[in-house]
Amino acid sequence: MSHRTPSTSAAEAPDHGVQRRTIGTLVGSQMLGGVGVASGVAVGSLLAEDVSGSAEFAGLGGTFQVLGGALIAIPMARLMARRGRRPGLVMGYGLGIIGAALLIVAGVVRSFPLLLVASVLFGGATTANSQARYAAADLAEDAHRGRDLSVVVWATTIGAVLGPNLVGLAAGTATALHLPSLTGAFVFSLAGFALAGIVLAVRLRPDPLLLARRRARAAAPDDEVERPHGSVVRGIRVIRSRPEALLGLVAVALGHMVMVSVMVMTPLHMHHGGSTLRLIGLVISIHILGMYSLSPVVGMAVDRFGGRPVVGAGSVVLLVATLLAAQAPTGWSPGLAVGLFLLGVGWSCTLVSGSTLISGAVPVAERAGTQGASDLAMGLAAGGGGALAGFVVGQVGYAALGLGAAVIAVLIGLAAAFLRGPDHASDAPGDGAAHPSDHTPSTVDPADSRVR
């Protein structure tokens, strides 16, 4: 009707400019936050082994970081549902700052329980770094959702590759500050998180999620627009009701499990073979380069071919990567470096395609809850995988870990092939899922009076 046109135009006219500013801001924060996250990841298992005195506990530091990120996704989703992306992302980096500071203290006083608590809080920054990809999709056009989301994932490349290569410099910084050498990386983490939080607090305006909600209301003034929801329990029900979103969740969670379980134990595997910190940092940098550098290509492939084929391709790449890691000798080898690079590429395929499927399959009112549920599942799966990885490496060896991860990679491919529903035909190029309207009420569970 005629009275809708001015309202819709007013809502949509500034979106291209706002989206460019949003992407630019998120790119900046991802670079800074990536330095912080990757610096900690590069030495996390080594610090845990040093403080605990046991190789079997080495994986618990990284595991608790992942679990912390998963648990922090719950309050972050609720905060984003109420107040938007900016407060939620800033909260995550704030918790990461506290965690990095406590990790330094744990290294000084050699307290393993404190290290685990600090690792949980450190995970808040990981969650903020991860949730930023969804902020990039809030105002994206359907045909470019994968591209916009992947650009923000790609932006982590610079900081994430730089972070592990600062391990040697960080050790010198720690010595200058009279701290244990392995804690120096967390000094860099603290600085990176602080700068990322400042960039978001100052520049992520207007808030993309809040603007997306206003646009949905303006586009349908005569229709009832469902109020925003931030419950991850509800988010899981919404995902389960939409096969494309469910495939996205499986891809994101299991892909992250494969990547984390192999990645967190690789520094220990190399360290036991006599590799130096610089060489370990180089291999982790190669891995992180694989994670992020090709993500724009992955995003364009999702927009062109759809999410499901890219999930399948990611499972094949992960399978090759884990088999290469399984045959790598202790210490350094070219095969291990290639395997870790492909491990990152496969993760990028599952993360970008899975996240795009989830973003495109749910209305705007459900985004905070479903995306929080996605990161919760991703964190829990990876946390379980990381904990099991430490045990497997300690008892059986790194090769067995690689073979176990290969089995999970196969499961992702089977999900892409067979996890379908009535709306599977809608997974077409340029679309994430079933074209649900942003203002269409969800029908998750008729028995639940809270869901229309």
Buried (B, 14 or more C-beta within 10 A) or exposed (E): EEEEEEBBEEBEEBBEEBBEBBBEBBBBBBBBBBBBBBBBBBBBBBBBBBBBEEBBBBBBBBBBBBBBBBBBBBBBBBBBBEBBBBBBBBBBBBBBBBBBBBBBBBBEEEBBEBBBBBBBBBBBBBBBBBBBBBBBBBBBEBEBBBBBBBBBBBBBBBBBBBBBBBBBEBBEBBEEEEBBBBBBBBBBBBBBBBBBBBBBBEBBBBBBBBBBBBBBBBBBEEEEBBEBBBBBEBBBBBBBBBBBBBBBBBBBBBBBBBBBBBBBBBBBBBBBBEBEBEBBBBBBBBBBBBBBBBBBBBBBBBBBBBBBBBBBBBBBBBBBBBBBBBEBEBBBBEBBBBBBBBBBBBBBBBBBBBBBBBBBBBBBBBBBBBBBBBBBBBBBBBBBBBBBBBBBBBEEBBBBBBBBBBEBBBBBBEBBEEBBEEBBEBBEBBBBBBEBEBBBBBEBBEEEEEBE
